[in-house]
């Protein structure tokens, strides 16, 4: 497989988990990898007792096949792992797609996958313990992972370390409440800087009526998370998602020292603009440390700054470890 294909056709942020994948087999035509991570630790808050928790553990298997003439086929299946209690639902599907890419023409993929909206909105979704919660409030909107999606991505490189990244996605109807959805994302990279814009739209049932539910997201970032200074910010406006009109803000500043200690501070706010209510208002201080290249310890303390929905503030803390496969 020509490594330049995926690096050109898909934004680098989608390979955070794949970067730790272990190659099980490789020849001149095929590759097979296993990836994911297992994490466990403790979580507690002012309003709740201390419990064992895991932060989205998963396992995946990926394959690629060189088809010749610049084309490569790829596929991936990924399952979330239930590490907190036994019984049923030990594994559930997080991702499952098949793709076809070309060095010049880009890549098409079909299945459960990271959505083009996330290419833009996910730039601050980096720390292990506390990050972009609003992206996962309603997974049927396709703001993060998206079911039943066909996507297209391509990247166009220019001189002086500049590139333009394009992502398009279409979701079929998921049920009677969520009709087909369409989204587009653009980002422009210049050296360590990146600016992005995404628009996500589609009809859904809202208060007994069919409305066009939309999400408009802009973002900016500097640097690479885990390598020196990293700064990212996301601003989103939505209509007929959870509220008639709402806004979301996420900001992250992180610095990774040469001794593998990564310190970050983030801020998140979500508002119901229709009723002029703040529904989420938090900041978190977090530390991550790489004991080895594939073993990370993490600790975080999230401060509840108060909102208009919950009467009591509920500060949270989390500590644990993660092993990448």
WOCOR-V281660 format. One line per field, one symbol per residue. psi: psi as a letter, one per 20 degrees, with the letter a starting at -180 (. if undefined). burial: I if it has 9 or more other ideal C-beta (glycine too) atoms within 8 Angstrom, else O. A space follows every 50 residues. Layout:
psi = ???
burial = ???
This chain:
psi = pohhghhhhpqhhikghhhjqpohqpaigqqpqpaaqpqqbqqrrhjrrp qprqnlqrqqpqqqpoirkiqpqqqpppqqpojhqabrkhqqpgqorpqp qqhhiappqpbprpqhhhhgijhjlgqggpbnhhhjhnhiikidqpqlqp qpqqpoqrrklqqppppqqpprphahhoaqqqqqppqppociqppqpqpp qqqrpoljqoqopqpppqrqqpappinbpppqqppqpqpkehrhprqqpp qppqporijjpopqprppppqnhgjlppipnqqqpqpqpogrhjopqqqq oppoiqajgphpqnqqqqqaqppp.
burial = OOOOIIOIIIIOOIIOIIOIIOOOOOOOOIIIIIIIIIIIIIIIIIOOOO OOIIIOIIIIIIIIIIOOOIIIIIIIIIIIIIOOOOOOOOOOIIIOIIII IIIOOIIIIIIIIIIIIIIIIIIIIIIIIIIIIIIOOOIIIIIIIIIOIO IIIIIOOOOOOIIIIIIIIIIOOIOOOIOIIIIIIIIIIOOOIIIIIIII IIOIIIOOOOIOIIIIIIIIIIIOIOOOOIIIIIIIIIIIIOIOIIIIII IIIIIIOOOIIIIIIIIIIIIIIOOOIIIIIIIIIIIIIIOOOOIIIIII IIIIOOIOOOOOOIIIIIOIIIIII
